[in-house]
């Protein structure tokens, strides 16, 4: 008589390894299953559910599987039906879907109104926050600021931070904590209780905490609970699961702390390190065999992630061949990187198994423009149209529109505050009343608005620049706007005032310049932006087998491709400047880089320009150790991987790096790998403050030394 595993191997060719079988068979009590990339976690979870039903006699209706997304829930339900076609369905759902059920019962008889998603009618969360920002800050909110504000509110509630601490929180910009308090008070005191997606979680947790009858009901509904992608679960989500499993404690948590990349959304990877504290009788298993990637990729990624300290120790391995060496390339410019990518893609006979991955969506715009021009089909996993509606893009178009239609004083009024004329609030209000006329718009404004002598001179100069722009190519026009009309100066000032990332803002302008470069007129430039916006919208459609995939590292998690190109691997991008100043952020940035590496099956390229990412330097350093062969069994010691560095490309090593903390004293002149020369102005036991020109930066001494970021300067 065949056993469960033999039957499934005969029926579907599913052959579990020893650890996977143990994870399937250990059905009682709490289990933490740490699953490395490509280790077959979904198959193992599906087999575990089937085993519970067929071998342990569990009722399918009393098994609950909680997934990270609706797409994951759908995928798992389909796989379960494929493996076990004769069994009744099992409840696969997201934690939000479960919370919604609980809250509906909690509010039974009391009216409430959803203000997010398709259910909202009239009242809208985004509009509410826009109005509250306008009231608090006395100016309209940008789309970027709105996204930051919504993320901040979500973070606070998912972290279960008490309201009495909200006032002292550091928000993404000044005034954000006050808007949060206003928003929450408004929702709770409105005629009908207003509820957003984050409230679903906090209210569900509150319901299980305060309503004993409801708690007993839901605790008794399931005998077995499984949670997937638990490294991305927030504190309030963990709290809900803890309450639901308190009676039977039959909980299987599937996670990989090395792939926790959503702490900015309040994910709690530290919870996995404390799992035995929450569940003292828990059993911890590690699925370390990678079935996805070639040996060189697996071994390099495994040793790369070990630089992180706050993690369960795992040793990912594979029994696949070593395969191709990892390719590491550094270019002198973004244009060089782009041309190399296009040259590589032209060699391909199909694109379906190829992905280009990057940290920020801004990396995709220029690439998408060239792919569209060349007719290469592509799919964007997380297509983001916000670039084309960004206020900087709209500003550039308005500058150009005014140069082409100088009688339109109303267009100038939209960009006046972005120029070097130092308009005050009263002048801007007066300007808004000026109607388009027969004369030049700046002449109309000069006649209608009371101005100081120095402003009259500036406006006269601006008029000359706007007139000369009329015949400029769009790329030159953008440079003129930035330099001669004071746009770059305005950006710097706004970035400091509102806590925006200046590199991100100037990056948008650089991308616009590159899109504009081949175009003859400003009208052509406006048309090209419209075409690209439509192409981005089209790229959201379902992927076909012949499409190249463009994706951020975040959205690529869970996917796999034969060939992966990781691009823009620059210091200041990954890791970002703020990552290097915070050990926890640096560990998350390394996990993000690791997720990108482990998407590749056979071919991986690490590409960058400007200052090389310290993570890429770490990968190269691993390669230079030249240890044992890459393909190995679990017991084999980790091996070094030779990385392919193209001829003629020289990567600076930094033999002069400061390695002794005692050298980092106040008054010492140093050179930072990213920020250049500076002077240490203050030092504590573990931090230093360095003055770089007008900028004062704070650094972790440990990070500076371990990553060789500093050297002594004369």
C-alpha positions in Angstrom: 0.0 0.0 0.0 1.5 3.3 -1.0 1.7 6.2 1.5 0.6 9.8 1.0 3.9 11.0 -0.5 4.3 8.0 -2.9 0.7 8.6 -4.2 1.4 12.3 -4.9 4.6 11.5 -6.6 2.9 8.9 -8.8 -0.1 11.2 -9.5 1.6 14.5 -10.1 5.3 14.0 -9.9 5.6 15.8 -6.6 8.7 14.6 -4.9 9.3 16.3 -1.5 12.7 16.2 0.1 13.3 15.1 3.7 12.8 18.5 5.3 9.7 19.3 3.2 8.1 15.9 4.3 8.8 16.7 8.0 7.2 20.1 7.6 4.1 18.4 6.1 3.9 15.7 8.8 4.4 18.0 11.8 0.8 19.2 12.0 0.2 19.7 15.7 1.4 22.8 17.7 3.2 25.9 16.5 5.7 25.5 13.7 8.0 28.2 12.1 9.0 27.1 8.7 11.9 29.2 7.4 11.9 28.8 3.6 14.8 30.1 1.5 14.2 31.4 -2.0 13.2 28.7 -4.5 12.8 26.1 -1.8 9.3 25.0 -2.8 7.4 26.6 0.1 4.0 26.8 -1.7 4.1 23.2 -2.8 5.0 22.2 0.8 2.1 24.3 2.2 -0.4 22.7 -0.3 0.8 19.2 0.5 0.6 20.0 4.2 -3.1 20.9 3.9 -3.8 17.8 1.8 -2.0 15.7 4.4 -4.1 17.2 7.1 -7.3 16.2 5.3 -6.3 12.8 3.8 -4.1 11.4 6.5 -5.2 13.2 9.7 -8.9 13.4 8.9 -9.2 17.1 9.3 -12.3 18.8 8.0 -11.3 21.1 5.1 -13.8 23.7 6.3 -11.8 23.9 9.6 -8.5 24.8 7.9 -7.6 28.4 7.3 -4.7 29.6 5.1 -3.8 33.3 5.3 -1.8 34.8 2.4 -0.1 38.1 1.8 -2.2 39.1 -1.3 -5.3 38.2 -3.2 -3.2 37.0 -6.1 -1.4 34.6 -3.7 -4.7 33.4 -2.3 -6.0 32.7 -5.8 -2.8 30.9 -6.8 -2.8 28.7 -3.8 -6.4 27.8 -4.2 -5.8 26.8 -7.8 -2.8 24.7 -6.9 -4.7 23.0 -4.1 -7.5 22.1 -6.6 -4.9 20.7 -9.0 -3.1 18.5 -6.4 -6.3 17.5 -4.7 -9.2 17.7 -7.2 -11.5 15.4 -5.3 -11.3 17.3 -2.0 -13.6 20.1 -0.9 -12.1 23.6 -1.1 -10.1 25.1 1.7 -10.4 28.8 2.9 -7.5 30.8 1.4 -7.8 34.5 2.0 -5.8 37.6 2.9 -5.6 38.9 6.5 -7.6 42.0 5.4 -10.4 39.8 4.1 -10.5 37.9 7.4 -10.5 41.2 9.3 -13.4 42.5 7.3 -15.5 39.5 8.3 -14.7 40.1 12.0 -15.4 43.9 11.8 -18.8 43.4 10.1 -19.9 41.3 13.0 -18.3 43.7 15.5 -20.3 46.6 14.0 -23.5 44.6 13.7 -26.4 47.1 14.0 -24.0 50.1 13.9 -23.6 51.9 10.6 -20.2 52.4 9.2 -18.8 53.6 5.8 -15.7 52.3 3.9 -13.7 55.2 2.5 -11.2 53.1 0.5 -11.6 50.6 -2.3 -14.6 50.0 -4.5 -17.1 50.0 -1.6 -16.7 53.7 -0.8 -19.5 56.0 -2.0 -18.9 59.7 -1.9 -16.5 60.0 1.1 -12.9 59.3 -0.1 -9.8 58.9 2.0 -7.4 60.5 -0.4 -9.7 63.6 -0.8 -10.1 63.9 3.0 -6.3 63.9 3.4 -5.8 66.4 0.6 -8.2 68.8 2.3 -6.7 68.3 5.7 -3.2 69.0 4.3 -4.4 72.1 2.7 -5.8 73.4 6.0 -2.8 72.4 8.0 0.0 73.5 5.6 -1.8 76.3 3.7 -0.8 74.9 0.3 -2.0 71.9 -1.9 -0.4 68.5 -1.3 1.7 66.8 -4.1 1.0 63.2 -5.1 4.3 62.2 -3.6 3.5 63.8 -0.3 0.0 62.2 -0.3 1.6 58.8 -0.8 4.1 59.5 2.0 1.3 60.7 4.3 -0.9 57.6 3.6 2.1 55.3 4.2 2.8 57.1 7.5 -0.7 56.7 8.7 -0.7 53.0 7.8 2.6 52.5 9.5 1.5 54.1 12.8 -1.7 51.9 12.9 0.0 48.7 11.9 2.6 49.2 14.6 -0.2 49.6 17.1 1.4 52.9 18.4 -0.9 54.4 21.1 -2.6 57.7 20.3 -0.9 59.5 23.2 2.5 59.0 21.4 1.3 60.3 18.0 2.2 63.9 18.8 5.8 63.1 19.3 6.2 61.0 16.1 8.5 62.1 13.4 6.5 62.2 10.2 7.6 62.3 6.5 7.2 66.1 6.7 6.4 68.7 9.3 2.7 68.6 10.2 2.1 64.9 9.3 1.5 63.8 12.9 -1.1 66.6 13.4 -2.9 65.6 10.2 -2.9 62.0 11.4 -4.6 63.0 14.7 -7.1 65.2 12.8 -7.9 62.5 10.3 -8.5 59.8 13.0 -10.6 62.1 15.1 -12.7 63.1 12.1 -13.4 59.4 11.2 -14.4 58.5 14.7 -16.7 61.4 15.3 -18.3 61.7 11.9 -22.1 61.0 11.8 -21.4 57.5 10.4 -18.2 55.8 11.5 -15.6 56.0 8.7 -13.3 53.0 8.1 -10.2 52.6 5.9 -8.2 49.5 5.1 -5.9 49.9 8.1 -8.9 50.3 10.4 -10.0 46.9 9.3 -7.0 45.4 11.1 -7.0 47.5 14.2 -10.7 47.1 14.6 -10.6 43.4 14.1 -7.9 43.1 16.8 -9.9 45.4 19.1 -13.0 43.2 18.5 -11.2 40.0 19.4 -9.8 41.8 22.5 -13.0 43.3 23.8 -15.8 41.0 22.6 -15.3 37.7 24.3 -18.2 36.1 22.5 -16.8 37.0 19.1 -13.3 35.7 20.2 -14.7 32.4 21.2 -16.6 32.1 17.9 -13.6 32.7 15.7 -11.3 30.6 17.8 -13.7 27.7 17.4 -14.1 28.2 13.6 -10.7 26.6 12.6 -8.5 23.8 14.0 -5.5 24.6 11.9 -4.2 28.0 10.7 -1.4 28.6 8.2 0.2 32.0 7.4 2.3 32.6 4.3 4.9 35.3 3.7 4.9 36.0 7.4 8.0 38.1 7.3 5.8 40.8 5.7 3.2 40.7 8.4 2.7 43.7 10.7 2.4 43.7 14.5 -1.4 44.1 14.4 -1.7 41.2 12.0 0.4 39.0 14.2 -1.8 40.0 17.2 -4.9 38.9 15.3 -3.4 35.5 14.4 -2.2 35.0 18.0 -5.7 35.5 19.3 -7.2 33.1 16.8 -4.7 30.3 17.6 -4.6 30.7 21.4 -7.0 27.8 21.9 -5.6 25.0 19.7 -2.1 26.5 18.9 -2.0 24.6 15.7 -0.2 27.3 13.7 2.2 27.0 10.8 4.0 30.2 10.0 5.9 30.1 6.7 8.4 32.9 6.3 11.9 34.0 5.3 13.4 36.8 7.4 16.0 37.3 4.7 13.2 38.4 2.3 11.6 40.9 4.7 11.6 44.1 2.6 8.5 45.9 3.8 9.4 47.4 7.2 8.4 50.8 5.7 4.9 49.3 5.6 5.3 48.2 9.3 6.3 44.6 8.6 7.8 43.0 11.7 10.7 40.7 10.7 12.0 40.8 14.3 8.8 38.9 15.3 10.3 35.8 13.6 13.4 36.0 15.8 11.1 36.2 18.9 8.9 33.3 17.8 10.0 31.0 20.5 9.2 33.7 23.1 5.6 33.9 21.8 5.3 30.2 21.4 7.8 28.5 23.8 6.9 25.0 22.5 7.4 26.0 18.8 9.4 23.8 16.4 11.6 25.6 13.9 12.5 24.1 10.6 14.6 25.4 7.8 14.0 24.7 4.1 17.4 25.6 2.7 17.6 23.7 -0.6 17.1 26.0 -3.6 15.6 24.4 -6.6 15.5 27.5 -8.7 19.0 28.9 -9.3 22.3 27.7 -10.5 25.1 27.0 -8.0 27.0 30.2 -8.4 24.0 32.4 -7.9 22.9 30.4 -4.8 26.3 30.3 -3.1 27.0 34.0 -3.7 23.6 35.1 -2.5 23.8 32.8 0.6 27.2 34.3 1.7 26.1 37.8 0.8 23.1 37.8 3.1 25.1 36.4 6.0 26.5 39.9 6.5 23.2 40.8 8.1 23.2 40.2 11.9 19.5 40.2 12.7 18.4 36.9 11.1 18.0 33.2 11.6 21.2 31.5 10.5 20.5 29.6 7.3 22.6 28.0 4.7 20.9 28.0 1.4 22.3 25.4 -1.0 21.5 23.7 -4.3 22.4 20.5 -6.1 22.2 22.2 -9.5 25.4 22.7 -11.5 27.5 25.8 -10.9 26.4 27.4 -14.2 27.6 30.7 -15.6 29.6 33.2 -13.6 27.8 36.2 -12.3 28.5 39.3 -14.5 29.4 42.5 -12.8 29.6 45.6 -15.0 30.1 49.3 -14.1 29.6 52.0 -16.7 30.7 55.6 -16.8 27.2 56.9 -17.3 23.5 56.0 -17.2 23.5 56.2 -21.0 26.3 53.6 -21.2 24.3 51.3 -19.0 21.2 51.8 -21.2 23.0 51.2 -24.5 24.6 48.0 -23.1 21.1 46.7 -22.0 19.6 47.5 -25.4 22.5 45.7 -27.1 22.0 42.6 -25.0 18.3 42.6 -25.6 18.7 42.8 -29.4 20.7 39.5 -29.2 17.7 37.7 -27.6 15.4 35.7 -29.8 12.6 35.9 -27.1 12.1 38.0 -24.0 9.6 36.1 -21.9 12.2 34.6 -19.5 14.1 37.9 -19.0 13.6 40.6 -16.3 15.2 44.0 -15.7 15.0 44.8 -12.0 15.6 48.1 -10.2 15.0 49.7 -6.8 13.0 52.8 -7.8 10.3 53.1 -10.4 12.1 56.2 -11.8 14.7 53.8 -13.2 12.1 52.4 -15.6 11.0 55.6 -17.4 14.0 56.1 -19.8 14.3 52.4 -20.3 10.7 52.1 -21.2 11.0 55.0 -23.6 13.8 53.2 -25.5 12.0 49.8 -25.5 8.9 51.5 -26.8 10.9 53.2 -29.6 12.6 49.9 -30.6 9.3 47.9 -30.5 10.5 45.5 -27.8 7.4 44.1 -26.0 7.5 44.6 -22.3 5.3 44.1 -19.2 5.6 46.2 -16.1 4.9 44.4 -12.9 4.2 47.6 -11.0 3.6 50.2 -13.8 3.6 53.6 -12.2 2.0 56.5 -14.1 2.8 58.9 -11.4 6.0 60.0 -13.1 3.9 61.6 -15.9 1.6 63.4 -13.5 4.4 64.5 -11.2 4.4 68.2 -10.4 8.0 68.6 -11.8 6.9 67.2 -15.2 3.8 69.5 -15.2 6.1 72.4 -14.3 8.4 71.7 -17.2 5.5 71.6 -19.6 4.1 74.8 -18.3 7.4 76.6 -18.7 7.5 75.4 -22.3 3.8 76.3 -22.9 4.4 79.9 -21.7 7.4 80.3 -23.9 5.2 79.2 -26.9 2.2 81.3 -25.8 3.7 84.3 -23.9 0.4 86.1 -23.8 -0.9 83.5 -21.3 -0.2 85.2 -18.0 -2.4 82.5 -16.4 0.2 79.8 -17.4 3.0 81.9 -15.9 1.1 82.3 -12.6 1.2 78.5 -12.2 5.1 78.4 -12.3 5.9 81.9 -10.9 6.7 80.6 -7.5 9.1 78.1 -9.1 11.3 80.9 -10.6 14.0 83.1 -9.2 11.8 86.2 -9.0 11.0 85.7 -5.2 7.3 86.4 -5.5 5.5 86.7 -2.2 2.0 85.4 -1.4 0.3 88.7 -2.0 1.9 89.1 -5.4 1.0 85.6 -6.4 -2.7 86.2 -5.5 -2.7 89.4 -7.5 -1.1 87.6 -10.4 -3.8 85.0 -10.4 -6.3 87.8 -11.2 -4.4 88.8 -14.4 -6.2 87.7 -17.5 -4.5 86.7 -20.8 -4.3 89.6 -23.1 -2.8 90.8 -26.3 0.5 91.8 -24.7 3.2 89.6 -23.3 2.1 87.9 -20.1 5.0 89.3 -18.1 4.2 92.8 -19.3 0.6 92.4 -18.1 1.9 91.1 -14.8 4.4 94.0 -14.4 1.5 96.4 -15.1 -0.9 94.8 -12.7 1.2 93.6 -9.8 3.1 95.9 -7.4 6.8 94.8 -7.6 10.1 95.8 -6.1 12.9 97.2 -8.3 15.0 94.0 -8.1 12.0 91.9 -9.2 11.4 94.2 -12.2 15.0 93.5 -13.4 14.6 89.7 -12.8 11.3 89.6 -14.7 12.8 91.6 -17.6 15.6 89.0 -17.8 13.1 86.1 -17.5 11.2 87.6 -20.5 14.3 87.4 -22.6 14.9 83.8 -21.6 11.3 82.8 -22.3 11.5 84.4 -25.7 14.8 82.7 -26.6 13.4 79.3 -25.4 10.8 79.4 -28.2 13.3 78.2 -30.7 15.3 75.9 -28.4 15.4 72.1 -28.6 13.5 70.7 -25.5 16.6 69.3 -23.8 18.3 72.8 -23.9 15.0 74.4 -22.8 15.0 72.2 -19.7 18.6 73.2 -18.9 17.7 76.8 -19.3 14.7 76.5 -16.9 16.9 74.8 -14.4 19.8 77.2 -14.4 18.7 80.6 -15.8 15.1 80.7 -14.4 16.1 79.4 -10.9 14.3 76.0 -11.0 17.2 74.0 -9.4 17.5 76.6 -6.7 13.8 76.3 -5.9 14.0 72.5 -5.8 16.9 72.7 -3.3 14.9 75.0 -1.1 11.7 72.9 -1.2 13.6 69.7 -0.5 15.1 71.2 2.7 11.8 72.8 3.8 9.6 69.7 3.3 12.1 66.9 3.8 12.0 65.7 0.2 14.9 63.7 -1.3 16.7 66.1 -3.6 18.4 63.3 -5.6 15.0 61.9 -6.5 13.7 65.3 -7.6 16.7 66.1 -9.8 16.6 62.5 -11.1 13.2 63.3 -12.6 14.7 66.3 -14.4 17.6 64.2 -15.7 15.2 61.6 -17.1 13.2 64.4 -18.8 16.4 65.7 -20.4 17.3 62.3 -21.7 13.8 61.7 -23.1 14.0 65.2 -24.7 17.5 64.7 -26.2 16.6 63.2 -29.6 13.5 65.5 -30.1 13.6 68.6 -32.2 10.8 70.7 -30.7 9.0 71.3 -27.4 5.7 70.2 -29.0 7.4 66.9 -29.9 8.5 66.5 -26.3 5.0 67.0 -25.0 3.6 64.4 -27.5 6.4 62.0 -26.5 5.5 62.2 -22.8 1.8 61.5 -23.7 2.9 58.5 -25.8 5.0 57.1 -22.9 2.2 57.6 -20.4 -0.1 55.6 -22.7 2.6 52.9 -23.1 3.0 52.7 -19.4 -0.8 52.2 -19.0 -0.7 49.5 -21.7 2.2 47.7 -20.0 0.0 47.0 -17.0 -1.9 44.4 -19.0 -1.4 40.7 -18.5 2.0 39.4 -19.4 2.4 37.2 -22.4 5.2 34.7 -23.1 7.1 37.0 -25.4 7.2 40.0 -23.1 10.2 41.3 -21.2 9.5 42.0 -17.6 10.4 45.4 -15.9 9.9 45.4 -12.1 11.1 46.9 -8.9 12.9 44.5 -6.5 9.9 44.7 -4.2 7.4 43.6 -6.8 9.7 40.9 -8.2 9.5 38.9 -4.9 8.0 35.5 -5.6 8.9 35.6 -9.3 11.7 33.8 -11.2 13.4 34.3 -14.6 16.2 32.6 -16.6 18.0 35.9 -17.1 18.0 38.8 -14.6 19.6 42.2 -15.1 19.8 44.3 -11.9 20.4 47.9 -12.9 21.2 51.3 -11.2 23.2 49.5 -8.5 24.7 52.8 -7.4 25.7 53.9 -3.9 23.0 56.4 -3.0 20.4 54.2 -4.7 20.9 50.8 -3.1 21.8 51.4 -0.4 20.3 54.8 -0.3 22.0 57.6 1.6 19.6 57.2 4.6 20.3 53.4 4.6 24.0 53.9 5.3 23.1 56.0 8.4 20.9 53.4 10.0 22.0 49.7 10.6 18.4 48.4 10.4 17.8 50.2 7.1 21.1 48.9 5.8 20.1 45.4 6.6 16.8 45.8 4.8 18.5 47.3 1.7 20.8 44.2 1.7 17.7 42.0 1.8 16.3 43.9 -1.1 19.4 43.3 -3.1 19.3 39.6 -2.1 15.7 39.3 -3.3 16.8 40.7 -6.7 19.7 38.2 -7.0 17.6 35.2 -6.1 15.1 35.8 -8.9 17.6 34.6 -11.4 17.8 30.9 -12.5 20.8 30.8 -14.7 22.1 34.2 -15.7 22.6 37.2 -13.4 24.1 40.6 -14.2 24.8 43.3 -11.7 25.0 46.7 -13.5 25.6 50.2 -12.3 27.3 53.6 -13.0 28.7 56.5 -11.0 29.6 55.4 -7.5 29.4 51.6 -7.2 27.0 50.1 -4.6 28.8 48.7 -1.6 26.7 45.6 -2.0 28.1 45.0 -5.5 31.6 45.5 -4.0 30.7 42.9 -1.4 29.7 40.4 -4.1 33.0 41.1 -6.0 34.9 40.6 -2.8 33.2 37.2 -2.2 34.2 36.3 -5.8 37.9 37.2 -5.2 38.3 34.6 -2.4 38.2 31.8 -4.9 37.2 29.0 -2.5 35.6 25.6 -3.3 33.4 24.8 -6.3 29.9 26.4 -6.2 27.6 23.4 -6.6 27.5 21.5 -3.3 25.3 19.5 -0.9 24.1 21.0 2.3 27.0 19.7 4.4 29.6 21.3 2.1 31.3 24.5 3.2 30.1 27.7 1.4 32.1 28.4 -1.7 33.2 31.6 -3.4 31.9 32.4 -6.9 34.1 33.9 -9.6 32.3 37.0 -11.0 32.8 38.1 -14.6 34.3 41.6 -14.7 34.5 42.8 -18.3 37.9 43.8 -19.6 38.8 47.5 -19.3 36.4 48.1 -16.4 38.3 49.1 -13.3 36.6 49.1 -9.9 38.3 51.1 -7.2 39.0 49.0 -4.0 40.1 51.4 -1.3 43.2 50.1 0.4 43.5 53.5 2.2 40.2 53.0 4.1 40.2 53.9 7.8 39.9 50.6 9.8 40.5 51.9 13.3 37.8 53.7 15.2 40.4 55.6 17.2 41.3 57.6 14.0 37.8 59.0 13.9 38.3 62.1 16.2 36.8 65.5 16.2 38.7 67.8 13.8 39.9 64.9 11.6 39.6 65.6 7.9 38.3 62.6 6.0 37.0 61.6 2.6 33.7 59.7 2.3 33.2 57.4 -0.6 29.9 59.0 -1.6 30.0 62.6 -0.1 33.7 63.5 -0.7 35.8 65.5 1.7 34.6 66.6 5.1 35.6 67.2 8.7 34.4 65.3 11.8 32.7 67.9 14.0 31.4 65.6 16.8 31.9 62.0 18.0 30.1 59.7 20.5 30.9 56.0 21.3 29.2 54.7 18.1 28.4 57.8 15.9 30.2 60.6 14.1 28.9 63.9 12.6 30.8 65.1 9.5 30.5 68.5 7.9 30.6 68.3 4.1 30.5 71.9 2.8 27.0 73.1 3.9 25.7 69.7 4.8 26.1 68.0 8.2 25.8 64.2 8.1 25.5 61.6 10.9 27.0 58.2 10.4 27.3 54.9 12.3 31.0 54.2 13.0 30.5 50.4 12.7 29.0 50.8 9.2 31.8 53.3 8.1 34.5 50.9 9.1 33.0 47.6 8.0 32.2 49.0 4.5 35.4 51.0 4.1 33.5 54.2 3.5 36.1 56.6 4.9 39.7 57.4 4.3 41.9 60.1 5.8 42.3 63.3 3.9 45.0 65.9 4.0 
